[in-house]
Amino acid sequence: MMLNELKIGEFGLVLEVLCEDSLKQRLVDLGLTEGARVGCVLESPEKDPKAYEIKGALIAIRRV
């Protein structure tokens, strides 16, 4: 399952970060590391961006 497929209230574990190296480093800096628990907490009316709880922080991420 991809991160953007999580619905509000759903949680998952990061198995792998698949994207360009520059974006991957940014996501890792935000806490999206292998084994991290991530939950979808909020989404805008148009479904982009969504807010995710990652290691106790609330992070808004847009689709690329």
A tleap script that builds the chain and sets N, CA, C and O, in Angstrom:
source leaprc.protein.ff14SB
mol = sequence {
  NMET MET LEU ASN GLU LEU LYS ILE GLY GLU
  PHE GLY LEU VAL LEU GLU VAL LEU CYS GLU
  ASP SER LEU LYS GLN ARG LEU VAL ASP LEU
  GLY LEU THR GLU GLY ALA ARG VAL GLY CYS
  VAL LEU GLU SER PRO GLU LYS ASP PRO LYS
  ALA TYR GLU ILE LYS GLY ALA LEU ILE ALA
  ILE ARG ARG CVAL
}
set mol.1.N position { 0.854 -1.177 0.000 }
set mol.1.CA position { 0.000 0.000 0.000 }
set mol.1.C position { 0.900 1.241 0.000 }
set mol.1.O position { 1.946 1.265 0.650 }
set mol.2.N position { 0.488 2.232 -0.716 }
set mol.2.CA position { 1.227 3.495 -0.766 }
set mol.2.C position { 0.707 4.435 0.334 }
set mol.2.O position { -0.433 4.311 0.781 }
set mol.3.N position { 1.545 5.358 0.752 }
set mol.3.CA position { 1.200 6.287 1.823 }
set mol.3.C position { -0.087 7.048 1.505 }
set mol.3.O position { -0.945 7.200 2.374 }
set mol.4.N position { -0.227 7.520 0.285 }
set mol.4.CA position { -1.417 8.316 -0.065 }
set mol.4.C position { -2.701 7.495 -0.114 }
set mol.4.O position { -3.784 8.062 -0.259 }
set mol.5.N position { -2.600 6.169 0.003 }
set mol.5.CA position { -3.787 5.316 0.014 }
set mol.5.C position { -4.387 5.151 1.411 }
set mol.5.O position { -5.490 4.623 1.552 }
set mol.6.N position { -3.665 5.603 2.449 }
set mol.6.CA position { -4.206 5.528 3.807 }
set mol.6.C position { -5.407 6.452 3.928 }
set mol.6.O position { -5.389 7.578 3.431 }
set mol.7.N position { -6.434 5.976 4.582 }
set mol.7.CA position { -7.620 6.792 4.850 }
set mol.7.C position { -7.518 7.339 6.273 }
set mol.7.O position { -6.750 6.827 7.087 }
set mol.8.N position { -8.287 8.368 6.565 }
set mol.8.CA position { -8.267 8.972 7.899 }
set mol.8.C position { -8.525 7.889 8.944 }
set mol.8.O position { -9.473 7.113 8.828 }
set mol.9.N position { -7.675 7.847 9.957 }
set mol.9.CA position { -7.804 6.881 11.039 }
set mol.9.C position { -7.023 5.599 10.821 }
set mol.9.O position { -6.894 4.798 11.746 }
set mol.10.N position { -6.499 5.385 9.622 }
set mol.10.CA position { -5.722 4.183 9.343 }
set mol.10.C position { -4.241 4.422 9.640 }
set mol.10.O position { -3.725 5.525 9.460 }
set mol.11.N position { -3.581 3.377 10.092 }
set mol.11.CA position { -2.151 3.430 10.377 }
set mol.11.C position { -1.451 2.316 9.615 }
set mol.11.O position { -2.056 1.305 9.261 }
set mol.12.N position { -0.180 2.522 9.375 }
set mol.12.CA position { 0.621 1.503 8.709 }
set mol.12.C position { 2.076 1.631 9.113 }
set mol.12.O position { 2.465 2.590 9.779 }
set mol.13.N position { 2.869 0.669 8.709 }
set mol.13.CA position { 4.304 0.685 8.961 }
set mol.13.C position { 5.031 0.909 7.643 }
set mol.13.O position { 4.660 0.343 6.615 }
set mol.14.N position { 6.061 1.733 7.682 }
set mol.14.CA position { 6.861 1.994 6.491 }
set mol.14.C position { 7.756 0.783 6.241 }
set mol.14.O position { 8.550 0.399 7.101 }
set mol.15.N position { 7.623 0.191 5.069 }
set mol.15.CA position { 8.472 -0.930 4.686 }
set mol.15.C position { 9.643 -0.456 3.837 }
set mol.15.O position { 10.752 -0.984 3.925 }
set mol.16.N position { 9.368 0.566 3.003 }
set mol.16.CA position { 10.388 1.047 2.075 }
set mol.16.C position { 9.956 2.413 1.555 }
set mol.16.O position { 8.762 2.670 1.402 }
set mol.17.N position { 10.919 3.289 1.284 }
set mol.17.CA position { 10.631 4.591 0.693 }
set mol.17.C position { 11.118 4.538 -0.752 }
set mol.17.O position { 12.320 4.485 -1.012 }
set mol.18.N position { 10.167 4.554 -1.689 }
set mol.18.CA position { 10.490 4.442 -3.113 }
set mol.18.C position { 10.214 5.764 -3.810 }
set mol.18.O position { 9.058 6.102 -4.064 }
set mol.19.N position { 11.263 6.512 -4.120 }
set mol.19.CA position { 11.138 7.770 -4.850 }
set mol.19.C position { 12.541 8.250 -5.219 }
set mol.19.O position { 13.535 7.587 -4.922 }
set mol.20.N position { 12.607 9.407 -5.867 }
set mol.20.CA position { 13.895 9.984 -6.240 }
set mol.20.C position { 14.723 10.239 -4.986 }
set mol.20.O position { 14.174 10.475 -3.910 }
set mol.21.N position { 16.047 10.191 -5.129 }
set mol.21.CA position { 16.939 10.332 -3.981 }
set mol.21.C position { 16.744 11.641 -3.218 }
set mol.21.O position { 16.759 11.644 -1.987 }
set mol.22.N position { 16.561 12.755 -3.935 }
set mol.22.CA position { 16.397 14.047 -3.252 }
set mol.22.C position { 15.110 14.076 -2.427 }
set mol.22.O position { 15.109 14.595 -1.311 }
set mol.23.N position { 14.027 13.532 -2.953 }
set mol.23.CA position { 12.762 13.465 -2.221 }
set mol.23.C position { 12.857 12.450 -1.089 }
set mol.23.O position { 12.342 12.675 0.006 }
set mol.24.N position { 13.519 11.334 -1.363 }
set mol.24.CA position { 13.672 10.300 -0.347 }
set mol.24.C position { 14.382 10.850 0.885 }
set mol.24.O position { 13.972 10.569 2.012 }
set mol.25.N position { 15.430 11.623 0.685 }
set mol.25.CA position { 16.162 12.193 1.823 }
set mol.25.C position { 15.262 13.118 2.632 }
set mol.25.O position { 15.317 13.108 3.861 }
set mol.26.N position { 14.446 13.905 1.974 }
set mol.26.CA position { 13.524 14.817 2.666 }
set mol.26.C position { 12.510 14.026 3.489 }
set mol.26.O position { 12.234 14.380 4.635 }
set mol.27.N position { 11.956 12.964 2.919 }
set mol.27.CA position { 10.983 12.137 3.638 }
set mol.27.C position { 11.626 11.443 4.837 }
set mol.27.O position { 11.012 11.338 5.899 }
set mol.28.N position { 12.852 10.973 4.670 }
set mol.28.CA position { 13.580 10.351 5.786 }
set mol.28.C position { 13.811 11.390 6.879 }
set mol.28.O position { 13.679 11.082 8.064 }
set mol.29.N position { 14.155 12.611 6.493 }
set mol.29.CA position { 14.352 13.692 7.474 }
set mol.29.C position { 13.068 13.982 8.256 }
set mol.29.O position { 13.126 14.399 9.413 }
set mol.30.N position { 11.914 13.763 7.629 }
set mol.30.CA position { 10.622 13.981 8.294 }
set mol.30.C position { 10.210 12.801 9.172 }
set mol.30.O position { 9.204 12.876 9.878 }
set mol.31.N position { 10.979 11.715 9.132 }
set mol.31.CA position { 10.687 10.577 9.994 }
set mol.31.C position { 10.168 9.348 9.277 }
set mol.31.O position { 9.894 8.332 9.916 }
set mol.32.N position { 10.027 9.418 7.964 }
set mol.32.CA position { 9.547 8.259 7.207 }
set mol.32.C position { 10.709 7.290 6.979 }
set mol.32.O position { 11.288 7.231 5.894 }
set mol.33.N position { 11.026 6.553 8.005 }
set mol.33.CA position { 12.108 5.582 7.943 }
set mol.33.C position { 11.521 4.181 8.034 }
set mol.33.O position { 10.392 4.003 8.492 }
set mol.34.N position { 12.272 3.207 7.607 }
set mol.34.CA position { 11.817 1.826 7.632 }
set mol.34.C position { 11.400 1.443 9.049 }
set mol.34.O position { 12.164 1.610 9.999 }
set mol.35.N position { 10.184 0.929 9.177 }
set mol.35.CA position { 9.660 0.510 10.476 }
set mol.35.C position { 8.870 1.577 11.209 }
set mol.35.O position { 8.273 1.291 12.247 }
set mol.36.N position { 8.852 2.812 10.693 }
set mol.36.CA position { 8.110 3.893 11.356 }
set mol.36.C position { 6.606 3.659 11.217 }
set mol.36.O position { 6.131 3.215 10.173 }
set mol.37.N position { 5.867 3.963 12.283 }
set mol.37.CA position { 4.407 3.870 12.270 }
set mol.37.C position { 3.850 5.204 11.779 }
set mol.37.O position { 4.191 6.259 12.314 }
set mol.38.N position { 3.000 5.154 10.766 }
set mol.38.CA position { 2.451 6.355 10.147 }
set mol.38.C position { 0.938 6.243 10.108 }
set mol.38.O position { 0.391 5.206 9.734 }
set mol.39.N position { 0.259 7.328 10.500 }
set mol.39.CA position { -1.195 7.339 10.460 }
set mol.39.C position { -1.714 8.551 9.728 }
set mol.39.O position { -1.161 9.644 9.848 }
set mol.40.N position { -2.772 8.362 8.972 }
set mol.40.CA position { -3.428 9.483 8.303 }
set mol.40.C position { -4.398 10.115 9.302 }
set mol.40.O position { -5.300 9.455 9.819 }
set mol.41.N position { -4.192 11.402 9.561 }
set mol.41.CA position { -4.964 12.078 10.595 }
set mol.41.C position { -6.004 13.035 9.994 }
set mol.41.O position { -7.143 13.085 10.458 }
set mol.42.N position { -5.618 13.781 8.979 }
set mol.42.CA position { -6.495 14.774 8.362 }
set mol.42.C position { -6.275 14.790 6.859 }
set mol.42.O position { -5.226 14.373 6.369 }
set mol.43.N position { -7.286 15.283 6.125 }
set mol.43.CA position { -7.090 15.522 4.700 }
set mol.43.C position { -7.898 16.738 4.292 }
set mol.43.O position { -8.939 17.025 4.883 }
set mol.44.N position { -7.422 17.450 3.284 }
set mol.44.CA position { -8.147 18.617 2.811 }
set mol.44.C position { -9.394 18.154 2.055 }
set mol.44.O position { -9.494 16.977 1.709 }
set mol.45.N position { -10.334 19.040 1.796 }
set mol.45.CA position { -11.539 18.654 1.070 }
set mol.45.C position { -11.245 18.047 -0.310 }
set mol.45.O position { -12.013 17.220 -0.801 }
set mol.46.N position { -10.147 18.455 -0.922 }
set mol.46.CA position { -9.791 17.929 -2.235 }
set mol.46.C position { -8.839 16.738 -2.129 }
set mol.46.O position { -8.304 16.280 -3.139 }
set mol.47.N position { -8.627 16.239 -0.920 }
set mol.47.CA position { -7.789 15.063 -0.636 }
set mol.47.C position { -6.288 15.310 -0.795 }
set mol.47.O position { -5.506 14.362 -0.727 }
set mol.48.N position { -5.871 16.552 -1.003 }
set mol.48.CA position { -4.452 16.863 -1.144 }
set mol.48.C position { -4.212 18.267 -0.642 }
set mol.48.O position { -4.756 19.202 -1.229 }
set mol.49.N position { -3.440 18.475 0.396 }
set mol.49.CA position { -2.577 17.513 1.074 }
set mol.49.C position { -3.321 16.711 2.136 }
set mol.49.O position { -4.473 16.988 2.469 }
set mol.50.N position { -2.623 15.712 2.652 }
set mol.50.CA position { -3.088 14.947 3.804 }
set mol.50.C position { -2.102 15.184 4.938 }
set mol.50.O position { -0.924 15.449 4.701 }
set mol.51.N position { -2.590 15.088 6.173 }
set mol.51.CA position { -1.725 15.238 7.344 }
set mol.51.C position { -1.519 13.860 7.966 }
set mol.51.O position { -2.472 13.110 8.183 }
set mol.52.N position { -0.266 13.546 8.246 }
set mol.52.CA position { 0.099 12.247 8.787 }
set mol.52.C position { 0.783 12.418 10.130 }
set mol.52.O position { 1.545 13.363 10.338 }
set mol.53.N position { 0.504 11.495 11.038 }
set mol.53.CA position { 1.228 11.452 12.304 }
set mol.53.C position { 2.420 10.523 12.094 }
set mol.53.O position { 2.264 9.341 11.790 }
set mol.54.N position { 3.613 11.088 12.264 }
set mol.54.CA position { 4.847 10.341 12.069 }
set mol.54.C position { 5.735 10.586 13.282 }
set mol.54.O position { 6.207 11.703 13.493 }
set mol.55.N position { 5.960 9.555 14.071 }
set mol.55.CA position { 6.820 9.645 15.255 }
set mol.55.C position { 6.407 10.800 16.163 }
set mol.55.O position { 7.259 11.530 16.670 }
set mol.56.N position { 5.098 10.966 16.369 }
set mol.56.CA position { 4.586 11.969 17.290 }
set mol.56.C position { 4.431 13.360 16.696 }
set mol.56.O position { 3.933 14.260 17.371 }
set mol.57.N position { 4.842 13.557 15.459 }
set mol.57.CA position { 4.711 14.857 14.801 }
set mol.57.C position { 3.597 14.795 13.759 }
set mol.57.O position { 3.329 13.736 13.192 }
set mol.58.N position { 2.960 15.918 13.513 }
set mol.58.CA position { 1.926 16.008 12.495 }
set mol.58.C position { 2.534 16.692 11.268 }
set mol.58.O position { 2.939 17.853 11.329 }
set mol.59.N position { 2.593 15.951 10.149 }
set mol.59.CA position { 3.257 16.424 8.937 }
set mol.59.C position { 2.263 16.411 7.781 }
set mol.59.O position { 1.623 15.391 7.530 }
set mol.60.N position { 2.127 17.537 7.074 }
set mol.60.CA position { 1.267 17.605 5.898 }
set mol.60.C position { 2.118 17.328 4.660 }
set mol.60.O position { 3.174 17.931 4.471 }
set mol.61.N position { 1.640 16.402 3.817 }
set mol.61.CA position { 2.378 16.007 2.625 }
set mol.61.C position { 1.445 16.047 1.420 }
set mol.61.O position { 0.341 15.503 1.449 }
set mol.62.N position { 1.911 16.702 0.363 }
set mol.62.CA position { 1.166 16.747 -0.904 }
set mol.62.C position { 1.607 15.590 -1.785 }
set mol.62.O position { 2.721 15.082 -1.661 }
set mol.63.N position { 0.712 15.185 -2.673 }
set mol.63.CA position { 1.082 14.164 -3.668 }
set mol.63.C position { 2.026 14.791 -4.677 }
set mol.63.O position { 1.932 15.978 -4.990 }
set mol.64.N position { 2.927 13.977 -5.172 }
set mol.64.CA position { 3.907 14.469 -6.159 }
set mol.64.C position { 3.498 14.024 -7.537 }
set mol.64.O position { 4.183 14.330 -8.513 }
savepdb mol mol.pdb
quit
